[in-house]
């Protein structure tokens, strides 16, 4: 299994798994109870860190799946996302509404990216 690298592994999951030229990030969340804007900023900063540690960056994101506790907050999340995403290399993306792990989480983002 030396061809699979895992970052920040715990008993249940790893925050990132690198295999076959791709990095798969676990669902990233912000600080419980913060605003949608602040949670999204925290999540995207964490994504950038994990991608860098995986040998990738946001220009190499292939797919983003975004879960929101309430789609009424879609525009607020998008304002942060649009300012962050690489406009020359936007990923395929889907956004949906779901009950997240706790009611204090408002946004969760899952990323698949190519490794450089």
ZAMARGU-4260 file (C-alpha; in steps of 0.2 Angstrom, whole numbers, plus 5000, padded with zeros to 4 digits):
<rodrens>
0) 5000/5000/5000 | 5015/5012/4998 | 5007/5019/4983 | 4993/5027/4994 | 4998/5041/5005
5) 4986/5047/5019 | 4987/5064/5028 | 4981/5068/5046 | 4974/5050/5048 | 4963/5046/5063
10) 4954/5030/5069 | 4939/5035/5057 | 4946/5044/5042 | 4960/5053/5034 | 4959/5072/5029
15) 4967/5068/5013 | 4971/5052/5003 | 4983/5053/4988 | 4983/5039/4975 | 4985/5038/4956
20) 4989/5056/4954 | 4974/5062/4963 | 4971/5069/4980 | 4954/5066/4988 | 4950/5077/5003
25) 4938/5073/5017 | 4923/5084/5019 | 4930/5100/5026 | 4920/5110/5039 | 4923/5127/5048
30) 4921/5132/5066 | 4904/5127/5073 | 4892/5142/5075 | 4902/5154/5064 | 4893/5163/5050
35) 4892/5155/5033 | 4905/5167/5027 | 4917/5163/5041 | 4915/5144/5039 | 4918/5145/5021
40) 4934/5155/5023 | 4940/5143/5036 | 4936/5128/5025 | 4944/5135/5009 | 4960/5140/5019
45) 4960/5122/5026 | 4958/5115/5008 | 4973/5126/5002 | 4984/5119/5016 | 4979/5101/5013
50) 4982/5103/4994 | 4999/5111/4997 | 5004/5097/5008 | 4998/5084/4995 | 5008/5092/4981
55) 4993/5101/4973 | 4984/5118/4973 | 4967/5126/4969 | 4971/5128/4951 | 4972/5108/4950
60) 4955/5105/4958 | 4944/5094/4947 | 4928/5092/4957 | 4920/5101/4972 | 4905/5095/4981
65) 4897/5107/4993 | 4884/5103/5006 | 4875/5117/5014 | 4863/5115/5029 | 4852/5128/5021
70) 4852/5133/5002 | 4845/5150/5008 | 4864/5153/5012 | 4869/5149/4994 | 4873/5167/4989
75) 4883/5170/5005 | 4894/5155/5002 | 4896/5159/4983 | 4903/5176/4987 | 4917/5168/4997
80) 4920/5154/4984 | 4920/5166/4969 | 4933/5177/4977 | 4944/5161/4981 | 4942/5149/4966
85) 4955/5150/4952 | 4945/5159/4938 | 4956/5152/4924 | 4953/5134/4931 | 4936/5132/4939
90) 4932/5114/4944 | 4916/5104/4940 | 4905/5108/4955 | 4889/5103/4963 | 4880/5110/4978
95) 4866/5103/4988 | 4857/5104/5004 | 4859/5091/5018 | 4858/5089/5037 | 4876/5091/5042
100) 4885/5082/5057 | 4879/5095/5069 | 4867/5110/5067 | 4881/5122/5070 | 4889/5117/5054
105) 4883/5127/5039 | 4894/5122/5025 | 4905/5106/5021 | 4916/5105/5005 | 4923/5089/4997
110) 4937/5091/4985 | 4946/5080/4972 | 4961/5087/4964 | 4976/5082/4953 | 4993/5081/4961
115) 5007/5091/4952
</rodrens>
